[in-house]
């Protein structure tokens, strides 16, 4: 395996989703069809495919999500931006200050995203220092 090729999300309303990904992520629209759209999202190929005939109830119960890094000094700016765009921000799980700050939010179809201020390495270091019940392989 060489890495991520692309990420695809099923959406119910293509136009609404295109606006969401353009405005929230500053994604660059590359291709648009009747039932699909392709974006460049900081070098990630992001695809949207219309599936308007499926139920979307369980997605609101799941913690499955994608997280993107932001700088801690940009945290308040990003919260303000999402609020101005009327993005559905949801409360995150409780965490220690040393784990970083997170903003959880949903796209128009309920897919969960996170903007997070810490790196994987920073989180693992915190866990090594504070979570004896975890097993480490690095």
C-alpha positions as CSV (number, residue, x, y, z in Angstrom):
1,X,0.0,0.0,0.0
2,X,1.3,3.4,-0.9
3,X,-1.1,5.7,1.0
4,X,-4.6,7.1,0.7
5,X,-5.8,7.3,-2.9
6,X,-9.0,9.2,-2.3
7,X,-11.8,9.6,0.2
8,X,-15.5,9.4,-0.9
9,X,-18.6,10.6,1.0
10,X,-22.1,9.7,0.1
11,X,-24.2,12.8,0.0
12,X,-27.9,13.5,-0.4
13,X,-27.7,17.0,-2.0
14,X,-24.7,17.7,-4.2
15,X,-25.0,21.5,-4.4
16,X,-25.4,21.9,-0.6
17,X,-22.4,19.6,0.0
18,X,-20.2,21.3,-2.6
19,X,-20.8,24.6,-0.8
20,X,-20.1,23.1,2.6
21,X,-16.7,21.6,1.5
22,X,-15.7,24.7,-0.4
23,X,-16.6,27.1,2.5
24,X,-15.6,25.0,5.5
25,X,-12.4,23.3,4.2
26,X,-11.5,25.8,1.5
27,X,-11.5,22.7,-0.8
28,X,-10.9,23.4,-4.5
29,X,-13.6,22.0,-6.8
30,X,-12.0,20.1,-9.6
31,X,-14.8,18.2,-11.3
32,X,-18.6,18.4,-11.1
33,X,-21.2,16.1,-12.6
34,X,-24.9,15.4,-12.0
35,X,-24.1,12.9,-9.2
36,X,-20.5,13.5,-8.3
37,X,-17.9,16.1,-7.4
38,X,-14.1,15.9,-7.0
39,X,-12.1,18.3,-4.8
40,X,-8.5,18.9,-4.0
41,X,-8.4,19.2,-0.2
42,X,-4.8,20.1,0.7
43,X,-3.5,17.4,-1.7
44,X,-6.2,14.9,-0.8
45,X,-8.6,13.7,-3.5
46,X,-12.0,14.1,-2.0
47,X,-15.0,12.7,-3.8
48,X,-18.7,13.3,-3.3
49,X,-21.3,10.8,-4.7
50,X,-25.0,11.4,-4.6
51,X,-27.0,8.6,-2.9
52,X,-30.3,10.3,-2.0
53,X,-32.3,7.2,-1.4
54,X,-30.5,5.8,1.7
55,X,-31.3,6.4,5.4
56,X,-28.8,8.4,7.4
57,X,-29.9,7.8,11.0
58,X,-27.1,5.7,12.5
59,X,-24.4,8.2,11.4
60,X,-25.5,10.5,14.2
61,X,-24.8,7.9,16.8
62,X,-21.3,7.0,15.6
63,X,-17.9,8.5,16.7
64,X,-16.4,7.5,13.3
65,X,-14.8,10.6,11.9
66,X,-12.0,12.3,10.0
67,X,-9.7,14.7,11.8
68,X,-7.6,17.5,10.3
69,X,-4.8,19.4,12.0
70,X,-5.1,23.1,12.9
71,X,-2.7,25.3,14.8
72,X,-3.8,26.0,18.4
73,X,-3.5,29.8,17.8
74,X,-6.2,29.4,15.0
75,X,-8.7,27.5,17.2
76,X,-10.9,30.5,18.1
77,X,-10.8,31.8,14.5
78,X,-11.9,28.4,13.2
79,X,-14.8,28.2,15.7
80,X,-15.9,31.7,14.7
81,X,-15.7,30.8,11.0
82,X,-17.8,27.6,11.5
83,X,-20.4,29.5,13.5
84,X,-20.7,32.2,10.8
85,X,-21.3,29.4,8.3
86,X,-24.0,27.9,10.6
87,X,-22.0,24.6,10.7
88,X,-23.4,22.0,13.0
89,X,-20.8,22.0,15.8
90,X,-21.1,19.3,18.4
91,X,-19.6,18.9,21.8
92,X,-16.5,16.8,21.9
93,X,-15.5,14.2,24.4
94,X,-13.9,15.3,27.7
95,X,-10.2,15.4,27.5
96,X,-7.1,16.7,29.3
97,X,-5.7,20.1,28.3
98,X,-2.5,18.4,27.2
99,X,-4.3,16.3,24.6
100,X,-5.1,19.4,22.6
101,X,-8.3,21.2,21.6
102,X,-10.9,19.8,19.2
103,X,-13.8,21.1,17.2
104,X,-16.3,18.4,16.1
105,X,-18.8,19.2,13.4
106,X,-21.0,17.5,10.8
107,X,-21.5,18.0,7.1
108,X,-25.1,18.3,5.7
109,X,-25.4,14.5,5.6
110,X,-24.1,13.9,9.1
111,X,-20.5,12.9,8.4
112,X,-18.5,13.8,11.5
113,X,-15.2,15.8,11.2
114,X,-12.8,17.2,13.7
115,X,-10.2,20.0,13.7
116,X,-7.6,19.1,16.2
117,X,-4.6,21.1,17.6
118,X,-2.2,18.3,18.6
119,X,-0.1,15.8,16.6
120,X,-0.2,12.0,16.8
121,X,3.2,12.1,18.4
122,X,2.1,14.6,21.0
123,X,-1.0,12.5,21.9
124,X,1.1,9.3,22.2
125,X,3.6,11.1,24.4
126,X,0.8,12.3,26.7
127,X,-0.6,8.7,26.8
128,X,2.8,7.3,27.6
129,X,3.2,9.7,30.5
130,X,-0.4,9.4,31.8
131,X,-2.1,6.2,30.7
132,X,-0.5,3.1,32.3
133,X,-3.3,0.8,31.0
134,X,-2.3,1.3,27.4
135,X,0.2,-0.9,25.6
136,X,2.7,0.8,23.3
137,X,4.5,-0.7,20.2
138,X,6.8,2.2,19.3
